[in-house]
Amino acid sequence: MESWKVETKCIQDGYRPGNGEPRVVPITQSTTFKYDSTEHVAKLFDLEAPGHFYTRLSNPTVEALENKVASLEGGVGALCTASGQSASMNAILNICESGDHIVSSNSIYGGTFNLFAITLKKMGIEVSFVDPEASEAEIESAFRPNTKALFGETIANPKLNVLDIEKMADIAHKNGVPLIVDNTFATPYLCNPFEFGADIIIHSTTKYIDGHATSVGGIIVDSGNFDWNNGKFPGLVEPDPSYHGLSYTENFKNAAYIVKARVQYIRDIGNCMSPMNAFLTNLGLETLHLRMERHCSNALKVAEYLESSEEVLSVTYPGLKSSPYKSLADKYLPKGTSGVISFRIKGGKERAIEFMDKLKLANIVVHVADIRTAVLHPASSTHRQLTDEQLAEAGIDPDMIRLSVGIENVEDIIADIEQAF
């Protein structure tokens, strides 16, 4: 229900059991669904009737998760994917084709940077990377007549700068394109980018939404607010020959984008979320509000400790009073600035590696944003494919450590850091 608060939606939304039906979302572990007539199946394939007919396209367990996240973000619909990378790729491919162009913040996850700079380029889609903190005029200068989207992360991974969503939305809309925001680190609990003008939201549900490091997944959420009938997006407006000439904007109105993403790209690429992963992800989502409160409070205390330590050169955490992003954090993230900290240790790269190897509670894992405290060296792992110049542009120093603060007792986390120093 729209009147429910976010905490209630995390638990109650997305699935409504009928009389005598399971109270907890069931795992519909079936690839197919039975129907009584050929005519009914034909209507399903022609998108004339609602329902599930093949789990690649839709599934009741996956649908429950989609409905919940759409409600949390305030969108008209959502689409689960096999991973966060799949969500990023499908979100772009849904409105771009060979010969098109997008503009992206240069402060984004290394895997997304590689997807945009290398893989999309092979598909004929060019990407221009810009400093999200540059002036509106400078960012706008990267746009071209064939630009189809502007992309950024609410809290960038791992630079942790906060995106000025309203500024970016104004730039995107002035140029007739949607703003796509990766809201993974913020989650729907800490920030709702649609409230500030974003048009499409994506998440790696593998991170805080799942929260327990059990399930890889992604999701795309459609605000339903962007007008696709501006002449730049024929794929959404003109007849689709694979559905007997159906027009998405004509047939599905403000849900055109998310319907097309499902019935074209999940249909053809097949990067769907499994029912089991959807079940586990939804289970994690039920405690998102509780976990994020602890992640935020723990991370702020750890960041303040690191800032006071003589072993540390610098600390990046948007919640710190000293952070250059504090004003943006207060505007967009009033409940807290998530659980990830970046810091630079004295002694360079070798000292950083030595420190990480001595940690006992915090584990070295190629992951962030679950209940367990974790640590990683981005320059030699998640952002390893980037050149030295690209690393510098993304704000990643050789001695930078990314610390994902879990929900353990914060005194134990700090004690572990102290003994490693």
SELO-9690 format. One record per residue (C-alpha): residue in three letters; x, y, z. Coordinates in steps of 0.25 Angstrom, whole numbers. Layout:
BEGIN
+---------+-------+-------+-------+
| residuo |    px |    py |    pz |
+---------+-------+-------+-------+
|     ALA |     X |     Y |     Z |
...
+---------+-------+-------+-------+
//
This chain:
BEGIN
+---------+-------+-------+-------+
| residuo |    px |    py |    pz |
+---------+-------+-------+-------+
|     MET |     0 |     0 |     0 |
|     GLU |     5 |    14 |    -3 |
|     SER |     2 |    19 |    11 |
|     TRP |    11 |     9 |    17 |
|     LYS |    25 |    14 |    22 |
|     VAL |    37 |     8 |    16 |
|     GLU |    39 |    -2 |    28 |
|     THR |    26 |    -8 |    27 |
|     LYS |    27 |    -9 |    12 |
|     CYS |    40 |   -17 |    14 |
|     ILE |    33 |   -27 |    21 |
|     GLN |    18 |   -27 |    16 |
|     ASP |    19 |   -22 |     1 |
|     GLY |    20 |   -30 |   -12 |
|     TYR |    12 |   -42 |    -8 |
|     ARG |    -2 |   -44 |    -3 |
|     PRO |    -6 |   -58 |     1 |
|     GLY |   -20 |   -62 |    -1 |
|     ASN |   -29 |   -70 |     9 |
|     GLY |   -21 |   -83 |    12 |
|     GLU |    -9 |   -79 |     4 |
|     PRO |     6 |   -79 |     9 |
|     ARG |     9 |   -67 |    18 |
|     VAL |    23 |   -67 |    13 |
|     VAL |    26 |   -65 |    -2 |
|     PRO |    27 |   -79 |    -7 |
|     ILE |    38 |   -83 |   -16 |
|     THR |    32 |   -86 |   -30 |
|     GLN |    43 |   -95 |   -35 |
|     SER |    36 |   -98 |   -48 |
|     THR |    41 |   -94 |   -62 |
|     THR |    27 |   -95 |   -68 |
|     PHE |    12 |   -93 |   -65 |
|     LYS |     0 |  -101 |   -69 |
|     TYR |   -12 |   -95 |   -76 |
|     ASP |   -25 |  -101 |   -81 |
|     SER |   -26 |   -95 |   -95 |
|     THR |   -17 |   -92 |  -107 |
|     GLU |   -24 |   -79 |  -108 |
|     HIS |   -20 |   -74 |   -94 |
|     VAL |    -5 |   -77 |   -97 |
|     ALA |    -6 |   -70 |  -110 |
|     LYS |   -11 |   -57 |  -102 |
|     LEU |     1 |   -59 |   -93 |
|     PHE |    11 |   -59 |  -104 |
|     ASP |     4 |   -47 |  -111 |
|     LEU |     4 |   -39 |   -97 |
|     GLU |   -11 |   -38 |   -97 |
|     ALA |   -13 |   -46 |   -84 |
|     PRO |    -5 |   -45 |   -71 |
|     GLY |     1 |   -58 |   -65 |
|     HIS |    14 |   -66 |   -65 |
|     PHE |    17 |   -77 |   -76 |
|     TYR |    32 |   -78 |   -75 |
|     THR |    41 |   -75 |   -64 |
|     ARG |    51 |   -68 |   -73 |
|     LEU |    41 |   -57 |   -74 |
|     SER |    34 |   -57 |   -61 |
|     ASN |    31 |   -65 |   -49 |
|     PRO |    22 |   -63 |   -37 |
|     THR |    34 |   -63 |   -27 |
|     VAL |    42 |   -54 |   -35 |
|     GLU |    30 |   -45 |   -37 |
|     ALA |    28 |   -44 |   -22 |
|     LEU |    42 |   -38 |   -21 |
|     GLU |    40 |   -29 |   -33 |
|     ASN |    27 |   -23 |   -27 |
|     LYS |    33 |   -21 |   -14 |
|     VAL |    45 |   -13 |   -19 |
|     ALA |    36 |    -5 |   -29 |
|     SER |    28 |    -1 |   -17 |
|     LEU |    40 |     3 |    -9 |
|     GLU |    46 |    11 |   -20 |
|     GLY |    32 |    17 |   -24 |
|     GLY |    33 |    12 |   -38 |
|     VAL |    22 |     6 |   -48 |
|     GLY |    29 |    -7 |   -49 |
|     ALA |    42 |   -15 |   -47 |
|     LEU |    50 |   -26 |   -54 |
|     CYS |    59 |   -35 |   -47 |
|     THR |    72 |   -40 |   -55 |
|     ALA |    83 |   -50 |   -52 |
|     SER |    93 |   -40 |   -47 |
|     GLY |    95 |   -25 |   -44 |
|     GLN |   103 |   -25 |   -57 |
|     SER |    91 |   -31 |   -65 |
|     ALA |    83 |   -20 |   -59 |
|     SER |    93 |    -9 |   -64 |
|     MET |    94 |   -15 |   -78 |
|     ASN |    79 |   -18 |   -80 |
|     ALA |    76 |    -4 |   -75 |
|     ILE |    85 |     2 |   -86 |
|     LEU |    81 |    -8 |   -97 |
|     ASN |    66 |    -5 |   -95 |
|     ILE |    68 |     9 |  -101 |
|     CYS |    81 |     8 |  -109 |
|     GLU |    86 |     1 |  -121 |
|     SER |    98 |     1 |  -130 |
|     GLY |   102 |    15 |  -133 |
|     ASP |    96 |    21 |  -121 |
|     HIS |   103 |    28 |  -109 |
|     ILE |   102 |    30 |   -94 |
|     VAL |   109 |    39 |   -84 |
|     SER |   113 |    33 |   -71 |
|     SER |   119 |    38 |   -58 |
|     ASN |   134 |    34 |   -57 |
|     SER |   132 |    30 |   -42 |
|     ILE |   125 |    17 |   -44 |
|     TYR |   128 |     2 |   -40 |
|     GLY |   140 |    -4 |   -48 |
|     GLY |   131 |   -15 |   -54 |
|     THR |   121 |    -5 |   -59 |
|     PHE |   132 |     4 |   -65 |
|     ASN |   138 |    -8 |   -72 |
|     LEU |   124 |   -12 |   -78 |
|     PHE |   122 |     2 |   -83 |
|     ALA |   136 |     5 |   -88 |
|     ILE |   139 |    -9 |   -94 |
|     THR |   127 |   -18 |   -96 |
|     LEU |   117 |    -7 |  -100 |
|     LYS |   127 |    -1 |  -110 |
|     LYS |   128 |   -15 |  -117 |
|     MET |   113 |   -14 |  -119 |
|     GLY |   114 |     0 |  -125 |
|     ILE |   110 |     8 |  -113 |
|     GLU |   120 |    19 |  -109 |
|     VAL |   121 |    24 |   -95 |
|     SER |   127 |    38 |   -91 |
|     PHE |   131 |    38 |   -76 |
|     VAL |   130 |    51 |   -69 |
|     ASP |   133 |    56 |   -55 |
|     PRO |   120 |    57 |   -48 |
|     GLU |   125 |    69 |   -40 |
|     ALA |   128 |    77 |   -52 |
|     SER |   119 |    89 |   -56 |
|     GLU |   106 |    86 |   -63 |
|     ALA |   112 |    93 |   -76 |
|     GLU |   124 |    84 |   -75 |
|     ILE |   115 |    71 |   -74 |
|     GLU |   106 |    76 |   -84 |
|     SER |   117 |    78 |   -94 |
|     ALA |   119 |    62 |   -94 |
|     PHE |   105 |    60 |  -100 |
|     ARG |   103 |    58 |  -115 |
|     PRO |    90 |    57 |  -124 |
|     ASN |    91 |    42 |  -122 |
|     THR |    92 |    42 |  -107 |
|     LYS |    81 |    33 |  -101 |
|     ALA |    84 |    33 |   -86 |
|     LEU |    92 |    39 |   -74 |
|     PHE |    97 |    29 |   -64 |
|     GLY |   102 |    31 |   -49 |
|     GLU |   103 |    24 |   -36 |
|     THR |    96 |    30 |   -23 |
|     ILE |   108 |    27 |   -15 |
|     ALA |   120 |    23 |   -24 |
|     ASN |   128 |    10 |   -22 |
|     PRO |   138 |    12 |   -17 |
|     LYS |   141 |    27 |   -18 |
|     LEU |   128 |    29 |    -9 |
|     ASN |   125 |    43 |   -15 |
|     VAL |   110 |    46 |   -14 |
|     LEU |   103 |    49 |   -27 |
|     ASP |    95 |    62 |   -29 |
|     ILE |    83 |    55 |   -34 |
|     GLU |    75 |    67 |   -37 |
|     LYS |    86 |    74 |   -44 |
|     MET |    88 |    61 |   -53 |
|     ALA |    73 |    60 |   -55 |
|     ASP |    72 |    74 |   -60 |
|     ILE |    84 |    72 |   -70 |
|     ALA |    78 |    59 |   -75 |
|     HIS |    64 |    64 |   -77 |
|     LYS |    69 |    77 |   -84 |
|     ASN |    75 |    68 |   -94 |
|     GLY |    63 |    59 |   -95 |
|     VAL |    69 |    46 |   -89 |
|     PRO |    66 |    39 |   -76 |
|     LEU |    75 |    39 |   -64 |
|     ILE |    79 |    25 |   -60 |
|     VAL |    83 |    23 |   -45 |
|     ASP |    90 |    12 |   -39 |
|     ASN |    85 |    12 |   -25 |
|     THR |    92 |     0 |   -19 |
|     PHE |   100 |     6 |    -8 |
|     ALA |    88 |    15 |    -3 |
|     THR |    77 |     5 |    -5 |
|     PRO |    62 |     9 |    -5 |
|     TYR |    63 |    11 |    10 |
|     LEU |    73 |    22 |    10 |
|     CYS |    70 |    29 |    -3 |
|     ASN |    59 |    29 |   -14 |
|     PRO |    65 |    35 |   -26 |
|     PHE |    51 |    37 |   -33 |
|     GLU |    48 |    47 |   -23 |
|     PHE |    59 |    56 |   -29 |
|     GLY |    57 |    54 |   -43 |
|     ALA |    63 |    41 |   -47 |
|     ASP |    56 |    32 |   -57 |
|     ILE |    61 |    18 |   -56 |
|     ILE |    68 |    12 |   -44 |
|     ILE |    76 |    -1 |   -44 |
|     HIS |    82 |    -9 |   -32 |
|     SER |    91 |   -20 |   -31 |
|     THR |    82 |   -28 |   -21 |
|     THR |    95 |   -36 |   -18 |
|     LYS |    99 |   -25 |    -8 |
|     TYR |    90 |   -19 |     3 |
|     ILE |    77 |   -23 |    -2 |
|     ASP |    80 |   -38 |    -1 |
|     GLY |    90 |   -34 |    10 |
|     HIS |    95 |   -48 |    14 |
|     ALA |   104 |   -51 |     2 |
|     THR |    96 |   -63 |    -2 |
|     SER |    90 |   -59 |   -16 |
|     VAL |    95 |   -52 |   -28 |
|     GLY |    84 |   -43 |   -35 |
|     GLY |    80 |   -29 |   -40 |
|     ILE |    68 |   -21 |   -43 |
|     ILE |    63 |   -10 |   -51 |
|     VAL |    52 |    -1 |   -47 |
|     ASP |    44 |     9 |   -56 |
|     SER |    39 |    22 |   -50 |
|     GLY |    28 |    23 |   -61 |
|     ASN |    31 |    38 |   -62 |
|     PHE |    39 |    39 |   -74 |
|     ASP |    33 |    43 |   -88 |
|     TRP |    38 |    33 |   -98 |
|     ASN |    30 |    40 |  -109 |
|     ASN |    41 |    51 |  -112 |
|     GLY |    46 |    45 |  -125 |
|     LYS |    59 |    39 |  -119 |
|     PHE |    54 |    26 |  -115 |
|     PRO |    47 |    19 |  -127 |
|     GLY |    49 |     5 |  -121 |
|     LEU |    39 |     9 |  -110 |
|     VAL |    29 |    16 |  -119 |
|     GLU |    29 |     9 |  -133 |
|     PRO |    23 |    -4 |  -136 |
|     ASP |    31 |   -16 |  -131 |
|     PRO |    31 |   -27 |  -142 |
|     SER |    33 |   -38 |  -132 |
|     TYR |    20 |   -35 |  -125 |
|     HIS |    11 |   -33 |  -138 |
|     GLY |    14 |   -18 |  -138 |
|     LEU |    11 |   -15 |  -124 |
|     SER |    15 |    -1 |  -119 |
|     TYR |    20 |    -1 |  -105 |
|     THR |    16 |    14 |  -102 |
|     GLU |     3 |    12 |  -108 |
|     ASN |     0 |    -2 |  -101 |
|     PHE |     6 |     0 |   -88 |
|     LYS |     6 |    15 |   -86 |
|     ASN |    16 |    19 |   -74 |
|     ALA |    20 |     5 |   -72 |
|     ALA |    26 |     4 |   -87 |
|     TYR |    41 |     4 |   -83 |
|     ILE |    40 |    -8 |   -72 |
|     VAL |    31 |   -16 |   -81 |
|     LYS |    40 |   -15 |   -93 |
|     ALA |    52 |   -18 |   -84 |
|     ARG |    45 |   -31 |   -80 |
|     VAL |    39 |   -36 |   -93 |
|     GLN |    50 |   -32 |  -102 |
|     TYR |    63 |   -34 |   -94 |
|     ILE |    60 |   -44 |   -84 |
|     ARG |    53 |   -52 |   -95 |
|     ASP |    65 |   -51 |  -104 |
|     ILE |    77 |   -50 |   -95 |
|     GLY |    71 |   -59 |   -84 |
|     ASN |    79 |   -53 |   -72 |
|     CYS |    67 |   -55 |   -62 |
|     MET |    68 |   -57 |   -47 |
|     SER |    65 |   -71 |   -42 |
|     PRO |    53 |   -73 |   -33 |
|     MET |    62 |   -78 |   -22 |
|     ASN |    71 |   -66 |   -22 |
|     ALA |    58 |   -57 |   -22 |
|     PHE |    53 |   -64 |   -10 |
|     LEU |    66 |   -62 |    -3 |
|     THR |    67 |   -48 |    -7 |
|     ASN |    53 |   -45 |    -3 |
|     LEU |    56 |   -51 |    11 |
|     GLY |    68 |   -42 |    12 |
|     LEU |    60 |   -30 |     8 |
|     GLU |    50 |   -32 |    20 |
|     THR |    61 |   -27 |    29 |
|     LEU |    67 |   -17 |    20 |
|     HIS |    62 |    -5 |    29 |
|     LEU |    68 |   -11 |    42 |
|     ARG |    81 |   -15 |    35 |
|     MET |    84 |    -1 |    29 |
|     GLU |    82 |     6 |    42 |
|     ARG |    93 |    -3 |    48 |
|     HIS |   102 |    -2 |    36 |
|     CYS |   101 |    13 |    36 |
|     SER |   103 |    15 |    51 |
|     ASN |   115 |     5 |    51 |
|     ALA |   121 |    11 |    39 |
|     LEU |   121 |    26 |    44 |
|     LYS |   127 |    21 |    57 |
|     VAL |   138 |    14 |    49 |
|     ALA |   140 |    25 |    40 |
|     GLU |   142 |    35 |    52 |
|     TYR |   152 |    25 |    58 |
|     LEU |   160 |    24 |    45 |
|     GLU |   160 |    39 |    43 |
|     SER |   166 |    41 |    57 |
|     SER |   177 |    30 |    55 |
|     GLU |   191 |    34 |    52 |
|     GLU |   192 |    21 |    43 |
|     VAL |   183 |    27 |    33 |
|     LEU |   186 |    38 |    22 |
|     SER |   171 |    41 |    19 |
|     VAL |   157 |    35 |    20 |
|     THR |   145 |    36 |    11 |
|     TYR |   132 |    34 |    16 |
|     PRO |   120 |    44 |    13 |
|     GLY |   115 |    44 |    27 |
|     LEU |   127 |    50 |    33 |
|     LYS |   126 |    65 |    36 |
|     SER |   139 |    67 |    29 |
|     SER |   134 |    61 |    16 |
|     PRO |   132 |    70 |     4 |
|     TYR |   120 |    62 |     1 |
|     LYS |   113 |    64 |    15 |
|     SER |   103 |    75 |     9 |
|     LEU |    99 |    66 |    -2 |
|     ALA |    98 |    54 |     8 |
|     ASP |    89 |    62 |    17 |
|     LYS |    80 |    65 |     5 |
|     TYR |    79 |    52 |    -2 |
|     LEU |    83 |    42 |    10 |
|     PRO |    77 |    48 |    22 |
|     LYS |    76 |    34 |    29 |
|     GLY |    91 |    31 |    27 |
|     THR |   101 |    29 |    17 |
|     SER |   102 |    14 |    16 |
|     GLY |   113 |     4 |    21 |
|     VAL |   125 |     6 |    12 |
|     ILE |   137 |    14 |    15 |
|     SER |   150 |    17 |     7 |
|     PHE |   163 |    20 |    14 |
|     ARG |   177 |    22 |    11 |
|     ILE |   188 |    16 |    20 |
|     LYS |   201 |    22 |    22 |
|     GLY |   213 |    14 |    16 |
|     GLY |   207 |    12 |     2 |
|     LYS |   202 |    -1 |    -5 |
|     GLU |   210 |   -11 |     2 |
|     ARG |   206 |    -6 |    16 |
|     ALA |   192 |    -6 |    12 |
|     ILE |   193 |   -21 |     8 |
|     GLU |   200 |   -24 |    20 |
|     PHE |   189 |   -17 |    29 |
|     MET |   178 |   -25 |    21 |
|     ASP |   185 |   -38 |    23 |
|     LYS |   186 |   -36 |    38 |
|     LEU |   171 |   -34 |    40 |
|     LYS |   164 |   -45 |    47 |
|     LEU |   149 |   -41 |    48 |
|     ALA |   149 |   -34 |    35 |
|     ASN |   151 |   -44 |    23 |
|     ILE |   157 |   -41 |    10 |
|     VAL |   146 |   -44 |     0 |
|     VAL |   142 |   -38 |   -14 |
|     HIS |   129 |   -33 |    -9 |
|     VAL |   123 |   -22 |     0 |
|     ALA |   110 |   -19 |     6 |
|     ASP |   106 |   -31 |    14 |
|     ILE |   105 |   -33 |    29 |
|     ARG |   119 |   -37 |    31 |
|     THR |   131 |   -27 |    31 |
|     ALA |   139 |   -29 |    19 |
|     VAL |   152 |   -22 |    13 |
|     LEU |   157 |   -21 |    -1 |
|     HIS |   168 |   -14 |    -9 |
|     PRO |   161 |    -8 |   -21 |
|     ALA |   173 |    -5 |   -30 |
|     SER |   177 |   -19 |   -30 |
|     SER |   164 |   -26 |   -31 |
|     THR |   150 |   -19 |   -35 |
|     HIS |   157 |    -8 |   -42 |
|     ARG |   169 |   -16 |   -47 |
|     GLN |   165 |   -14 |   -62 |
|     LEU |   166 |     1 |   -61 |
|     THR |   178 |     8 |   -66 |
|     ASP |   186 |    17 |   -56 |
|     GLU |   179 |    29 |   -62 |
|     GLN |   166 |    23 |   -61 |
|     LEU |   168 |    19 |   -47 |
|     ALA |   172 |    34 |   -44 |
|     GLU |   160 |    39 |   -50 |
|     ALA |   151 |    29 |   -42 |
|     GLY |   158 |    34 |   -29 |
|     ILE |   165 |    21 |   -26 |
|     ASP |   179 |    22 |   -21 |
|     PRO |   189 |    10 |   -20 |
|     ASP |   188 |    10 |    -5 |
|     MET |   173 |    11 |    -4 |
|     ILE |   166 |     1 |     5 |
|     ARG |   151 |    -1 |     3 |
|     LEU |   145 |    -5 |    16 |
|     SER |   130 |   -11 |    17 |
|     VAL |   126 |    -9 |    31 |
|     GLY |   116 |   -20 |    36 |
|     ILE |   106 |   -21 |    47 |
|     GLU |   115 |   -27 |    57 |
|     ASN |   118 |   -20 |    70 |
|     VAL |   125 |    -7 |    66 |
|     GLU |   135 |    -9 |    77 |
|     ASP |   140 |   -22 |    72 |
|     ILE |   141 |   -16 |    58 |
|     ILE |   150 |    -5 |    63 |
|     ALA |   158 |   -14 |    72 |
|     ASP |   161 |   -23 |    60 |
|     ILE |   166 |   -10 |    52 |
|     GLU |   175 |    -6 |    64 |
|     GLN |   182 |   -20 |    65 |
|     ALA |   184 |   -20 |    50 |
|     PHE |   191 |    -6 |    50 |
+---------+-------+-------+-------+
//
